[in-house]
Amino acid sequence: MKVRSFARKITSFSLKPTLMLMSMLLCMSVFSPGNSAFADSFRVQNVAELTISAGGEKKSIRAGVNDGIIIKLPDDLTFIEGIELSFKVPQAVASWGSNIFWAFYDGIYPEPDAEIIDYTGVKGTNGAFGNSYSLNLKIPLKKDNGIKKDAYSQYVKSVPEVVDGKIFLRLQLNMKGIPDAAYDSQFLITGKPLFINKGKLFMDFNDPDGKVIKPLTLFVDGTAVDMGSEGLLLPPGMHNISITSDFYRNEQRTVTIEQAKCHRMSIDFKSVVPTIRIAAPDGSKVYLDEIPVNLSPDPIEVQQGDHTVRFVIGNYETVQTVSALNGRSYLVSVKLDASVTEE
């Protein structure tokens, strides 16, 4: 009984430090700033920054087999659903490519900077370069995307974490003992944005009296839409725009949208009050509702209802009646034709 009791004490005494040490390591892993329970601590040789162009131009940097890469995204990602990275693998590296990996990191700490080489982060999607002289990656920036897959590119399934407009990518060795020529080689890395297949339409509405725009309905290709201040995303191509309102004349336009570009259209609304424009030969006398009017190319606003236009040209006189409706414009004209016939 004494031996068993002593053995239990020894066992209890030896396990406590071990359990305490494991607990401390777990806590350090879980509660390290910016990291999770699966965070790795690592050191890179250098940190390079690759800026992705908002306009679609390709930009390139060089990085070694043990470098970190900061991928800086444009401020406006409205048209961007992903990025494409193309790696040109050095000849000295190609035969060792299966032992050189690329990896995206989430929860990177501290914030990546060209002056910092020690980091902690959670390794995300990763892969080997393989024995090839090139690698093309398509990286989504949103879960629901329309990025097209092809036989020449590798599609990254998970969305890397974006912090302050940046993504962290690491190149790393999976073994020791590679030749100095491979270790000192530089990858040429080219990046460009992957655009959504849409453009954006903005519309400016102007009241004829300079007042606040009154209620209206906007139709795009026959469907009622709400424009809003953020504009309207539309697929590339030609679209029919129509606007109806009880307070303005109906308007119709055609607009051509280009991929990943903004188009702005301005509409100057006209009053819904009906107008009559009168045309007659010089020297004519014209009366609108028996009130004399001067001939002018400018239309005359009238009330909705019936109106008479009387023309007096020498001894010739004619009268026309116009039933004016809101939102309509009318032209009333008279012509005197001369003809020559042989008697």
C-alpha positions as CSV (number, residue, x, y, z in Angstrom):
1,M,0.0,0.0,0.0
2,K,2.8,2.4,0.8
3,V,4.6,1.7,-2.5
4,R,1.4,2.3,-4.5
5,S,0.7,5.5,-2.6
6,F,4.3,6.7,-3.3
7,A,4.0,5.8,-7.0
8,R,0.8,7.8,-7.3
9,K,2.5,10.8,-5.7
10,I,5.5,10.6,-8.1
11,T,3.2,10.3,-11.1
12,S,1.1,13.3,-10.0
13,F,4.2,15.3,-9.3
14,S,5.8,14.6,-12.8
15,L,2.7,15.3,-14.8
16,K,1.9,18.7,-13.3
17,P,4.9,20.5,-14.9
18,T,4.3,18.9,-18.2
19,L,0.7,19.9,-18.2
20,M,1.5,23.4,-17.1
21,L,4.1,23.7,-19.9
22,M,1.6,22.5,-22.5
23,S,-1.0,24.9,-21.2
24,M,1.4,27.8,-21.4
25,L,2.4,26.9,-25.0
26,L,-1.2,26.6,-26.0
27,C,-2.1,30.0,-24.5
28,M,0.9,31.6,-26.2
29,S,-0.3,30.2,-29.5
30,V,-3.9,31.2,-29.0
31,F,-3.4,34.7,-27.5
32,S,-0.5,36.0,-29.5
33,P,-1.6,39.3,-31.2
34,G,-3.0,38.8,-34.6
35,N,-2.7,35.0,-34.5
36,S,-4.7,31.9,-34.0
37,A,-4.1,28.5,-32.5
38,F,-2.4,27.4,-35.7
39,A,-0.2,30.4,-36.2
40,D,3.4,30.0,-37.5
41,S,6.4,32.2,-36.6
42,F,8.8,32.7,-39.5
43,R,11.5,35.0,-40.9
44,V,11.8,36.1,-44.4
45,Q,14.9,37.4,-46.2
46,N,13.3,40.5,-47.7
47,V,9.9,42.0,-48.2
48,A,8.8,43.4,-51.6
49,E,5.6,45.3,-52.4
50,L,3.6,44.6,-55.6
51,T,0.9,47.2,-56.3
52,I,-2.1,46.1,-58.3
53,S,-3.2,48.7,-60.8
54,A,-6.8,49.9,-60.8
55,G,-6.7,50.5,-64.5
56,G,-5.6,47.0,-65.4
57,E,-2.0,47.6,-66.3
58,K,0.5,44.8,-65.4
59,K,3.1,45.6,-62.7
60,S,6.1,43.5,-61.8
61,I,8.6,43.0,-59.0
62,R,11.4,40.6,-58.2
63,A,11.6,38.4,-55.1
64,G,13.8,35.5,-53.9
65,V,13.0,32.0,-52.7
66,N,12.7,33.1,-49.0
67,D,11.0,36.5,-49.4
68,G,7.7,37.9,-48.3
69,I,5.5,39.9,-50.7
70,I,3.0,42.6,-49.9
71,I,0.2,42.7,-52.5
72,K,-1.3,46.2,-52.3
73,L,-4.8,46.4,-53.7
74,P,-6.5,49.5,-55.2
75,D,-8.7,51.6,-52.9
76,D,-11.7,51.1,-55.1
77,L,-12.5,47.4,-55.7
78,T,-15.9,48.1,-57.4
79,F,-14.8,46.4,-60.6
80,I,-12.2,44.0,-59.2
81,E,-13.2,40.5,-58.2
82,G,-9.7,39.0,-58.0
83,I,-6.0,39.3,-59.0
84,E,-3.8,37.3,-61.3
85,L,-0.2,36.6,-60.4
86,S,2.3,35.3,-62.9
87,F,5.6,33.9,-61.7
88,K,8.6,33.5,-64.1
89,V,10.7,30.8,-62.4
90,P,14.5,31.2,-62.7
91,Q,16.3,28.4,-64.5
92,A,18.3,27.6,-61.4
93,V,15.2,27.1,-59.4
94,A,13.1,25.1,-61.8
95,S,14.7,21.7,-61.0
96,W,14.1,22.4,-57.2
97,G,10.6,23.8,-57.7
98,S,8.9,21.0,-55.9
99,N,10.8,22.1,-52.7
100,I,9.9,25.8,-53.0
101,F,6.4,26.8,-51.9
102,W,4.1,29.8,-52.2
103,A,1.6,30.5,-49.4
104,F,-0.9,33.2,-48.4
105,Y,-1.1,34.1,-44.8
106,D,-4.0,35.4,-42.7
107,G,-3.7,37.1,-39.3
108,I,-0.3,38.4,-40.2
109,Y,1.5,40.1,-37.3
110,P,3.0,42.7,-37.2
111,E,1.6,44.7,-40.1
112,P,3.8,43.8,-43.1
113,D,6.5,46.3,-43.9
114,A,9.7,46.3,-46.0
115,E,11.7,46.9,-42.9
116,I,10.3,44.0,-41.0
117,I,11.4,40.4,-41.5
118,D,10.0,38.5,-38.5
119,Y,6.3,37.6,-38.7
120,T,3.6,35.4,-37.2
121,G,0.5,34.3,-39.2
122,V,-1.8,31.5,-40.2
123,K,-0.9,29.7,-43.4
124,G,-3.7,29.7,-45.9
125,T,-3.8,28.3,-49.4
126,N,-0.4,27.2,-50.6
127,G,1.3,25.1,-53.1
128,A,4.7,24.1,-54.7
129,F,6.1,25.6,-57.9
130,G,6.9,22.3,-59.4
131,N,9.4,21.7,-62.1
132,S,8.2,24.4,-64.4
133,Y,9.5,27.7,-65.6
134,S,6.2,29.5,-64.9
135,L,3.2,29.6,-62.6
136,N,0.0,31.5,-63.0
137,L,-2.3,32.0,-60.0
138,K,-5.9,33.4,-60.1
139,I,-6.8,34.7,-56.6
140,P,-10.4,35.7,-55.7
141,L,-11.1,38.7,-53.6
142,K,-14.8,37.7,-53.0
143,K,-16.4,34.3,-52.4
144,D,-19.0,34.8,-55.1
145,N,-17.1,35.7,-58.3
146,G,-17.1,35.0,-62.0
147,I,-13.4,34.3,-62.4
148,K,-12.9,32.0,-65.4
149,K,-10.9,28.9,-65.0
150,D,-8.5,27.8,-67.7
151,A,-5.9,25.1,-68.3
152,Y,-3.0,27.4,-67.9
153,S,-3.8,28.9,-64.5
154,Q,-4.2,27.6,-60.9
155,Y,-7.4,28.8,-59.2
156,V,-6.9,29.7,-55.5
157,K,-10.1,28.4,-53.9
158,S,-10.1,30.4,-50.6
159,V,-10.2,34.2,-50.4
160,P,-7.0,35.5,-48.7
161,E,-7.4,37.9,-45.8
162,V,-7.2,41.6,-46.8
163,V,-6.0,43.9,-44.1
164,D,-5.7,47.7,-44.8
165,G,-5.9,46.9,-48.5
166,K,-3.0,44.4,-48.4
167,I,-2.5,40.6,-48.9
168,F,0.6,38.8,-47.6
169,L,2.3,36.2,-49.7
170,R,5.3,34.2,-48.7
171,L,7.9,32.2,-50.8
172,Q,9.6,29.5,-48.7
173,L,12.0,26.6,-48.9
174,N,10.8,23.2,-47.9
175,M,14.3,21.7,-47.5
176,K,17.9,22.7,-46.8
177,G,20.9,22.2,-49.1
178,I,19.7,23.7,-52.4
179,P,22.5,25.3,-54.4
180,D,23.5,28.9,-53.8
181,A,22.6,29.7,-57.4
182,A,19.0,28.7,-56.7
183,Y,18.9,30.4,-53.4
184,D,20.2,33.6,-54.8
185,S,17.9,33.6,-57.9
186,Q,15.0,36.0,-58.3
187,F,11.4,35.3,-59.4
188,L,9.8,37.8,-61.8
189,I,6.3,38.3,-60.4
190,T,3.7,40.2,-62.4
191,G,0.3,41.2,-61.1
192,K,-2.9,42.5,-62.6
193,P,-6.5,42.9,-61.5
194,L,-9.3,40.5,-62.7
195,F,-12.4,42.6,-63.5
196,I,-16.0,41.8,-63.2
197,N,-17.9,41.7,-66.5
198,K,-19.8,44.9,-65.7
199,G,-19.6,48.7,-66.0
200,K,-21.3,51.4,-64.0
201,L,-23.8,54.0,-65.0
202,F,-24.3,57.3,-63.2
203,M,-27.2,59.7,-64.0
204,D,-27.6,63.4,-63.2
205,F,-31.2,64.7,-63.2
206,N,-31.8,68.4,-63.6
207,D,-35.2,70.1,-62.9
208,P,-36.2,72.7,-65.5
209,D,-36.7,75.3,-62.7
210,G,-33.6,74.3,-60.7
211,K,-35.7,72.8,-57.9
212,V,-35.4,69.4,-56.2
213,I,-36.1,66.5,-58.6
214,K,-39.7,65.4,-58.4
215,P,-40.7,61.7,-58.3
216,L,-39.9,59.7,-61.5
217,T,-39.5,56.1,-62.6
218,L,-36.3,54.9,-64.3
219,F,-36.4,51.9,-66.6
220,V,-33.3,50.1,-68.0
221,D,-34.0,47.7,-70.8
222,G,-37.7,47.7,-69.8
223,T,-37.1,47.0,-66.1
224,A,-37.7,49.6,-63.3
225,V,-34.6,50.2,-61.3
226,D,-33.4,52.4,-58.4
227,M,-30.4,54.4,-59.4
228,G,-29.2,55.6,-56.0
229,S,-26.0,57.5,-55.3
230,E,-23.8,54.5,-56.0
231,G,-24.7,54.2,-59.6
232,L,-26.0,51.1,-61.4
233,L,-23.9,48.1,-62.4
234,L,-24.7,46.9,-66.0
235,P,-23.2,44.3,-68.3
236,P,-21.2,45.7,-71.2
237,G,-23.1,46.6,-74.3
238,M,-25.9,48.9,-75.4
239,H,-28.8,49.6,-73.0
240,N,-32.1,51.5,-73.4
241,I,-32.9,54.1,-70.8
242,S,-36.4,55.5,-70.4
243,I,-37.8,57.8,-67.7
244,T,-41.5,58.5,-66.9
245,S,-42.9,61.0,-64.5
246,D,-46.1,62.9,-63.8
247,F,-44.1,66.1,-63.5
248,Y,-41.7,65.9,-66.5
249,R,-41.8,64.9,-70.1
250,N,-40.8,61.4,-70.8
251,E,-37.2,60.9,-71.8
252,Q,-35.5,58.1,-73.8
253,R,-31.8,57.5,-74.3
254,T,-29.4,54.8,-75.4
255,V,-26.1,54.2,-73.6
256,T,-23.2,52.0,-74.3
257,I,-21.5,50.5,-71.2
258,E,-17.9,49.3,-71.2
259,Q,-16.4,46.7,-68.9
260,A,-14.9,48.1,-65.7
261,K,-15.6,51.7,-66.7
262,C,-18.0,54.4,-65.4
263,H,-20.3,56.3,-67.7
264,R,-22.2,59.4,-66.7
265,M,-25.3,60.7,-68.3
266,S,-27.1,64.0,-67.7
267,I,-30.8,64.5,-68.3
268,D,-32.3,68.0,-68.4
269,F,-36.0,67.5,-67.8
270,K,-38.6,69.5,-69.6
271,S,-41.8,70.8,-68.1
272,V,-44.9,68.6,-68.6
273,V,-46.9,71.8,-69.6
274,P,-47.9,71.4,-73.3
275,T,-46.4,73.7,-75.9
276,I,-47.4,75.0,-79.3
277,R,-44.9,76.2,-81.9
278,I,-46.2,78.2,-84.9
279,A,-44.7,78.5,-88.3
280,A,-46.0,80.7,-91.1
281,P,-44.7,82.8,-94.1
282,D,-43.3,86.2,-93.3
283,G,-46.0,88.9,-93.1
284,S,-48.6,86.6,-91.7
285,K,-50.7,87.6,-88.8
286,V,-51.2,84.9,-86.2
287,Y,-53.7,84.8,-83.3
288,L,-53.5,82.2,-80.5
289,D,-56.9,82.0,-78.8
290,E,-57.6,85.4,-80.5
291,I,-54.5,86.9,-78.9
292,P,-51.9,88.2,-81.4
293,V,-48.6,86.5,-81.2
294,N,-45.3,87.2,-82.8
295,L,-43.8,84.5,-85.0
296,S,-40.8,82.9,-83.3
297,P,-39.0,79.5,-83.4
298,D,-39.6,79.2,-79.6
299,P,-42.6,77.2,-78.4
300,I,-45.4,78.8,-76.4
301,E,-46.6,77.1,-73.2
302,V,-50.4,76.6,-73.0
303,Q,-52.8,75.0,-70.6
304,Q,-54.1,71.6,-71.2
305,G,-57.2,71.7,-73.4
306,D,-58.5,73.1,-76.7
307,H,-56.8,76.1,-78.4
308,T,-57.3,77.9,-81.7
309,V,-54.6,79.2,-84.0
310,R,-55.8,81.7,-86.7
311,F,-53.7,82.7,-89.6
312,V,-54.3,85.8,-91.7
313,I,-52.2,86.1,-94.9
314,G,-53.5,89.0,-97.0
315,N,-57.1,88.0,-97.9
316,Y,-56.5,84.4,-97.0
317,E,-57.6,83.2,-93.5
318,T,-57.5,79.7,-91.9
319,V,-58.1,78.4,-88.4
320,Q,-56.7,75.3,-86.7
321,T,-57.7,73.7,-83.4
322,V,-55.2,72.0,-81.1
323,S,-56.3,69.7,-78.3
324,A,-53.3,70.0,-76.0
325,L,-52.3,67.3,-73.5
326,N,-49.7,67.5,-70.8
327,G,-46.3,66.3,-71.8
328,R,-47.0,66.9,-75.5
329,S,-45.5,69.5,-78.0
330,Y,-47.3,70.6,-81.1
331,L,-46.3,72.3,-84.3
332,V,-49.0,74.3,-86.2
333,S,-47.9,75.6,-89.6
334,V,-49.4,77.0,-92.8
335,K,-47.9,77.0,-96.2
336,L,-48.9,78.7,-99.5
337,D,-47.7,76.9,-102.5
338,A,-47.6,78.4,-106.0
339,S,-47.9,76.3,-109.1
340,V,-47.6,76.9,-112.9
341,T,-49.7,75.2,-115.4
342,E,-50.0,75.7,-119.2
343,E,-53.3,77.0,-120.4
